[in-house]
């Protein structure tokens, strides 16, 4: 069986109780063989990574540049093709972004579709202040996580935003449905 991937991301300001839940989810999914894809940022990204690490799970941590947030991941190369896709998803305001923010937004694509941008995650688990789950529901309050959510939406990857109480219930049912585990 080939690896199954999930994207574990979210706000740097995710509430502490949700961070603990993300650690648990990261641990549980890693324990069932899922590979974590995340971005090495403080908050949600780090919580998923801690959970994954607790059980020595597999992970792919995509960085916007080498050494981002003192993370040692070697996955920090951003292709010109990825920039173009990111620009199209972000929209007209792309031209107003600094180069650092463009790299962060582009890195988010890899979190959803891997190094070659063609092996999409099975699901996205996240937390944003506004509960965004689709490209259409993205707001300024979604933050940078919105770029990954928008890309996942265009790739038909289900997004479970833990801001929404019902999304945790949906997540549990979804994981049971794909036959990975029961919570």
CORPE-V391451 format. One record per residue. N is the residue number from 1. SS is DSSP state (helix for helix, strand for strand, loop for the rest). PHI is phi in radians with two decimals (NA if undefined). Layout:
n = [N | N]
ss = [SS | SS]
phi = [PHI | PHI]
This chain:
n = [1 | 2 | 3 | 4 | 5 | 6 | 7 | 8 | 9 | 10 | 11 | 12 | 13 | 14 | 15 | 16 | 17 | 18 | 19 | 20 | 21 | 22 | 23 | 24 | 25 | 26 | 27 | 28 | 29 | 30 | 31 | 32 | 33 | 34 | 35 | 36 | 37 | 38 | 39 | 40 | 41 | 42 | 43 | 44 | 45 | 46 | 47 | 48 | 49 | 50 | 51 | 52 | 53 | 54 | 55 | 56 | 57 | 58 | 59 | 60 | 61 | 62 | 63 | 64 | 65 | 66 | 67 | 68 | 69 | 70 | 71 | 72 | 73 | 74 | 75 | 76 | 77 | 78 | 79 | 80 | 81 | 82 | 83 | 84 | 85 | 86 | 87 | 88 | 89 | 90 | 91 | 92 | 93 | 94 | 95 | 96 | 97 | 98 | 99 | 100 | 101 | 102 | 103 | 104 | 105 | 106 | 107 | 108 | 109 | 110 | 111 | 112 | 113 | 114 | 115 | 116 | 117 | 118 | 119 | 120 | 121 | 122 | 123 | 124 | 125 | 126 | 127 | 128 | 129 | 130 | 131 | 132 | 133 | 134 | 135 | 136 | 137 | 138 | 139 | 140 | 141 | 142 | 143 | 144 | 145 | 146 | 147 | 148 | 149 | 150 | 151 | 152 | 153 | 154 | 155 | 156 | 157 | 158 | 159 | 160 | 161 | 162 | 163 | 164 | 165 | 166 | 167 | 168 | 169 | 170 | 171 | 172 | 173 | 174 | 175 | 176 | 177 | 178 | 179 | 180 | 181 | 182 | 183]
ss = [loop | loop | loop | strand | strand | strand | strand | strand | loop | loop | loop | loop | loop | loop | loop | helix | helix | helix | helix | helix | helix | helix | helix | helix | helix | helix | helix | helix | helix | helix | helix | loop | loop | strand | strand | strand | strand | strand | loop | loop | loop | loop | loop | helix | helix | helix | helix | helix | helix | helix | helix | helix | helix | helix | loop | loop | loop | loop | strand | strand | strand | strand | loop | loop | loop | loop | loop | helix | helix | helix | loop | loop | loop | loop | strand | loop | loop | loop | loop | helix | helix | helix | helix | helix | helix | helix | helix | helix | helix | helix | loop | helix | helix | helix | helix | helix | loop | loop | helix | helix | helix | helix | helix | helix | helix | helix | helix | helix | helix | helix | helix | helix | helix | loop | loop | loop | loop | loop | loop | loop | loop | loop | strand | strand | strand | strand | loop | loop | loop | loop | loop | loop | loop | loop | loop | loop | loop | loop | loop | helix | helix | helix | loop | loop | helix | helix | helix | helix | helix | helix | helix | helix | helix | helix | loop | loop | loop | strand | strand | strand | strand | loop | loop | loop | helix | helix | helix | helix | helix | helix | helix | helix | helix | helix | helix | helix | helix | loop | loop | loop | loop | loop | loop]
phi = [NA | -1.36 | -1.09 | -1.88 | -1.99 | -2.35 | -1.81 | -2.01 | -2.53 | 2.68 | -1.16 | -1.18 | -1.83 | -1.08 | -1.05 | -0.98 | -1.14 | -1.29 | -1.04 | -1.12 | -1.10 | -1.11 | -1.04 | -1.08 | -1.09 | -1.04 | -1.17 | -1.11 | -1.17 | -1.09 | -1.15 | -1.70 | 1.77 | -1.18 | -1.73 | -1.35 | -2.07 | -2.65 | -2.26 | 1.28 | -1.45 | -1.12 | 1.46 | -1.02 | -0.97 | -1.16 | -1.13 | -1.07 | -1.14 | -1.05 | -1.07 | -1.07 | -1.14 | -1.05 | -2.03 | 0.95 | -1.30 | -1.43 | -2.63 | -2.21 | -1.87 | -1.65 | -1.91 | -1.28 | -2.79 | -1.01 | 1.40 | -0.90 | 0.98 | 1.09 | -1.46 | -1.64 | -0.99 | -1.56 | -1.59 | -2.38 | -1.59 | -2.07 | -1.48 | -1.04 | -1.08 | -1.11 | -1.01 | -1.14 | -1.11 | -1.05 | -1.06 | -1.14 | -1.28 | -1.18 | 1.76 | -1.06 | -1.32 | -0.93 | -1.09 | -1.55 | -1.46 | -1.22 | -1.09 | -1.10 | -1.19 | -1.06 | -1.13 | -1.08 | -1.14 | -1.25 | -0.95 | -1.09 | -1.13 | -1.10 | -1.08 | -1.63 | -2.22 | 1.36 | -0.99 | -1.71 | 1.02 | -2.34 | -2.14 | -1.32 | -1.12 | -1.28 | -2.78 | -2.10 | -2.04 | -2.67 | -2.51 | -2.32 | -1.05 | -1.78 | 1.29 | -0.99 | -2.32 | -2.45 | -1.06 | -1.18 | -1.55 | -1.16 | -2.26 | -1.12 | -1.42 | -1.19 | 1.27 | -1.09 | -1.03 | -1.04 | -1.11 | -1.18 | -1.08 | -1.07 | -1.15 | -1.02 | -1.07 | -1.19 | -1.70 | 1.04 | -1.63 | -1.15 | -1.99 | -2.03 | -1.72 | -1.21 | -1.14 | -1.62 | -0.93 | -1.20 | -1.19 | -1.15 | -1.10 | -1.08 | -1.06 | -1.05 | -1.15 | -1.08 | -1.13 | -1.13 | -1.07 | -1.43 | 1.35 | -1.54 | -2.92 | -2.06 | -1.79]
